[in-house]
Structure formats: C-alpha cells, structure tokens
Amino acid sequence: MTRLTKFVATTGLMLAAAAAMPAQAQVAGNIATADIPRTVIGTTAFQAAWKQVEESYKQQIDLIRTRAQERQTLLAKYDKNGDKQVDDAEQATLKKSPDGTKLTSLETEIQQLSEQIDAGRAYAVEQILLKYSESLDEVVKAKQIKVVVEPSSLLYAVPETDITPQITAALNTRVASVGVVPPANWRPSDAVVQVFQQITQRLLTAQYLQAQQQAAAAQQQPPANPAAPAGR
C-alpha cells in the first residue's frame, strides 16, 4: 500500500469548507497533522484547473443545463397538485406514460455528461496527488517530524501542528499546472476517487454556506429607498 493510500484511507468526509492556516505554523512535539483534500484545494494548479474545466467542458455544461430544464418541464406536467414536487403517485403515472421513456433518456444523458466533467476534474486531482508524497517528505524532513496524522482522527490538536499549508507550498513548486482532459480509457484509482469526492463535498458545502450568508446579509440590509415618514 502506498503512503498516499494509507493517508487517504483515514480521511473521512468533513462537512466544512477549506480554511486557510498560518503559512509559517510551527510543529510541536514532532507530531503534525495534514489534511489531504485541503492541501490539494489550496494549490494554484487545482484552482486553475477548476476554472479550466468550465472552458474545456463548456459544451457539456451547457447541454446539462438544457437537458435539466427539459427534465424539469417534463416533470411539471405531472405535478397535478402544484406543489412543485412529483410525489410517488405522480411518478407512477409518469413512468407509465410515453414521457417515462423520455425522462429516463434525459436523466441518462445528464449523468453521462456529468461523468465526463467529473473525469476531467478527477484527472486534475490525480496529477497533483502524484507529487503529494514528495511534498510531504520535504516538509517532514525540514521540520524533523516523526508522526503525521489526519486531523479528523484526533480529538484535539493546536493549530500549530497543521502542516497542510507547507505541503501546499511544496506542491506549488512541483506542479505548476495540470491538464483536465484525461487520455482515452483513463480510470482514476480508488484513492484518487476518494480524495476527489471529499474535495467536491467541501466545495459544495462552502458554496452552500456562502449562499446562506449572502441570503442572511440581504435580509439584514435596509430597503434601498425607504418610504419617507408621513407628515401630520
């Protein structure tokens, strides 16, 4: 089992956005923590690749939006009670109708297109992870660390034990950029898939939290043009 696989095996899904840590954190007691997904998210190569996917897979992204709208329109036909949802009874009616085949076709196409986009992103993650062990070794040797563990496996650790930012910095020197179009018949390893899923979960969670914060801020803002008080 490779070192990367050993680290990935201990990494659980954490419902939290990636947070920056002090770049010059000092390790205490020769024990350190390292967060693989956050390490990858912090690299310039990853951030550039995530944006590049939007360009390289624009056709697929646009087609997904179109097919998703078609699906929504189709489902709306069977929303008889107007609650914006298709319950079990309505779904049963839909599946028995000629539209049932069309719905299945739309959902299959959306899934296939999404898999193409995810493959490009996972391929980018894989290229970064290939240099993870080297980057980890560099930081471990420089700081004379004896033990490195995944943060979620500890009950408590002071921020100074986190070497994630240093590993990210080491990765940036090794991986300037990555591609987002995998070669034919490429398949990611289980370790890459697991890290990719964790990264995706964190980004989705961060997006959700950001949307909540923006909504809360919007509610607290006063009206743009408050009505003038009525005179006596």
C-alpha positions in Angstrom: 0.0 0.0 0.0 1.4 3.4 -0.9 1.8 6.2 1.5 -0.9 8.2 -0.3 -3.3 5.3 0.0 -2.6 4.9 3.7 -3.3 8.6 4.3 -6.4 8.6 2.2 -7.8 5.5 4.0 -8.0 7.5 7.2 -9.6 10.6 5.6 -13.4 10.9 6.3 -15.9 13.2 4.7 -15.8 16.5 6.7 -18.7 18.9 6.2 -16.6 22.0 6.4 -15.1 24.5 3.9 -11.4 24.6 3.4 -9.9 27.1 5.8 -6.5 28.8 5.5 -4.0 28.3 8.2 -0.9 30.4 9.1 1.7 29.8 6.5 4.6 29.7 9.0 3.0 27.5 11.6 5.5 25.6 13.8 5.1 21.9 14.6 5.0 21.0 18.2 6.5 17.8 19.6 7.5 16.2 16.3 3.8 15.4 15.6 1.9 17.1 12.8 -1.5 16.9 11.0 -2.1 17.1 7.3 -5.4 17.5 5.5 -5.0 16.0 2.0 -8.2 17.5 0.4 -7.4 20.9 1.8 -3.8 20.6 0.6 -5.0 20.0 -2.9 -7.7 22.7 -2.9 -5.0 25.2 -1.8 -2.7 24.6 -4.8 -2.6 27.1 -7.7 -2.8 24.1 -10.1 -6.1 22.9 -8.7 -7.7 26.4 -8.7 -6.6 27.0 -12.3 -7.8 23.5 -13.3 -11.3 24.0 -11.8 -11.7 27.2 -13.9 -10.3 25.5 -16.9 -12.9 22.7 -16.7 -15.6 25.4 -17.3 -13.9 26.2 -20.6 -12.9 22.8 -21.7 -16.2 21.2 -20.9 -18.4 24.2 -21.8 -20.4 22.2 -24.4 -21.2 19.5 -21.8 -22.1 22.1 -19.1 -24.4 24.0 -21.5 -26.1 20.7 -22.6 -26.6 19.7 -19.0 -28.4 22.9 -18.3 -30.6 22.4 -21.4 -31.5 18.8 -20.5 -32.1 19.7 -16.9 -34.6 22.3 -18.0 -36.3 19.8 -20.3 -36.5 17.4 -17.4 -38.0 20.0 -15.1 -40.6 21.0 -17.8 -41.5 17.3 -18.3 -41.9 16.7 -14.5 -44.1 19.8 -14.2 -46.7 18.2 -16.5 -47.3 15.6 -13.8 -47.3 17.9 -10.8 -51.1 17.9 -10.6 -51.3 19.4 -7.1 -48.9 22.3 -8.0 -46.6 21.8 -5.0 -43.5 21.9 -7.2 -42.8 18.3 -6.5 -43.6 15.0 -8.1 -44.8 12.5 -5.4 -44.8 8.7 -5.7 -48.3 8.6 -7.3 -47.4 11.3 -9.9 -44.1 9.5 -10.6 -46.0 6.2 -11.2 -48.3 8.0 -13.6 -45.3 9.5 -15.4 -43.5 6.2 -15.7 -46.5 4.5 -17.3 -46.8 7.3 -19.9 -44.8 7.7 -23.1 -43.0 10.5 -21.3 -41.5 7.9 -18.9 -39.0 6.8 -21.6 -38.1 10.4 -22.4 -37.5 11.2 -18.8 -35.1 8.1 -18.5 -33.3 9.2 -21.6 -32.8 12.8 -20.2 -31.6 11.6 -16.9 -29.1 9.1 -18.5 -27.7 11.8 -20.8 -27.3 14.2 -17.8 -25.5 11.6 -15.9 -23.1 10.7 -18.8 -22.3 14.4 -19.4 -21.7 14.9 -15.6 -19.3 11.9 -15.6 -17.3 13.5 -18.4 -16.9 16.7 -16.4 -16.1 14.8 -13.2 -13.5 12.8 -15.0 -11.7 15.9 -16.1 -11.6 17.2 -12.5 -10.6 13.9 -11.0 -7.7 13.7 -13.6 -6.5 17.1 -12.4 -6.6 16.0 -8.8 -4.7 12.8 -9.7 -1.8 14.8 -11.3 -1.5 16.9 -8.1 -1.6 13.8 -5.8 1.2 12.2 -7.7 3.5 14.7 -6.2 2.0 14.6 -2.7 4.3 12.1 -1.2 7.4 14.0 -2.3 6.0 17.3 -1.0 5.1 15.6 2.3 8.6 14.2 2.6 10.1 17.6 2.0 8.1 19.2 4.8 8.6 16.3 7.2 12.4 16.3 6.8 12.6 20.1 7.0 10.7 20.1 10.3 12.1 16.8 11.6 8.6 15.5 12.1 8.2 11.9 13.3 4.4 11.3 13.0 1.8 12.8 10.6 -1.9 12.1 11.1 -5.1 13.2 9.5 -6.9 16.0 11.6 -10.2 14.2 11.8 -8.5 11.2 13.6 -7.6 13.5 16.6 -9.8 14.7 19.4 -7.7 17.8 19.7 -4.8 19.5 18.1 -3.5 23.1 18.3 -3.4 24.9 15.0 0.5 25.0 15.1 0.5 21.2 14.4 -1.1 21.7 11.0 1.5 21.4 8.1 -1.2 21.5 5.4 -0.1 25.0 4.1 3.5 23.9 4.0 2.7 20.9 1.9 0.6 23.0 -0.4 3.5 25.4 -0.9 5.8 22.4 -1.7 3.2 21.1 -4.2 3.1 24.5 -5.9 6.8 24.3 -6.6 6.4 20.8 -8.1 3.1 21.1 -10.0 2.8 24.4 -11.9 -0.3 23.3 -13.9 -2.3 20.2 -14.8 -4.5 19.1 -17.6 -8.2 18.5 -17.4 -8.7 16.2 -20.4 -7.7 12.6 -19.4 -6.3 10.2 -22.1 -8.5 7.5 -23.6 -9.5 4.7 -21.3 -8.2 6.5 -18.3 -9.6 5.4 -14.9 -8.8 7.0 -11.6 -7.6 4.9 -8.7 -9.8 4.4 -5.6 -7.5 6.7 -3.6 -8.0 9.5 -6.2 -11.7 8.9 -6.3 -12.0 9.2 -2.5 -10.0 12.4 -2.4 -11.9 13.9 -5.3 -15.2 13.1 -3.6 -14.0 14.8 -0.4 -12.9 17.8 -2.3 -16.3 18.0 -4.1 -18.2 17.7 -0.8 -16.2 20.5 0.8 -16.6 22.8 -2.2 -20.4 22.2 -2.3 -20.6 22.8 1.5 -18.6 26.0 1.1 -20.9 27.1 -1.7 -24.0 26.3 0.4 -22.6 28.2 3.4 -21.7 31.2 1.3 -25.2 31.3 -0.2 -26.7 31.2 3.3 -24.5 34.0 4.5 -25.4 36.1 1.4 -29.1 35.5 2.0 -28.8 36.4 5.7 -26.9 39.6 4.8 -29.5 40.5 2.2 -32.3 40.2 4.8 -30.5 42.5 7.2 -30.0 45.2 4.7 -32.5 48.2 4.8 -34.6 48.9 1.8 -32.8 50.8 -1.0 -35.4 53.6 -0.9 -37.2 53.7 2.4 -40.5 55.4 2.3 -40.5 58.9 3.8 -42.4 59.3 7.0 -45.9 60.6 6.5 -46.4 64.1 7.6 -49.1 65.3 10.0 
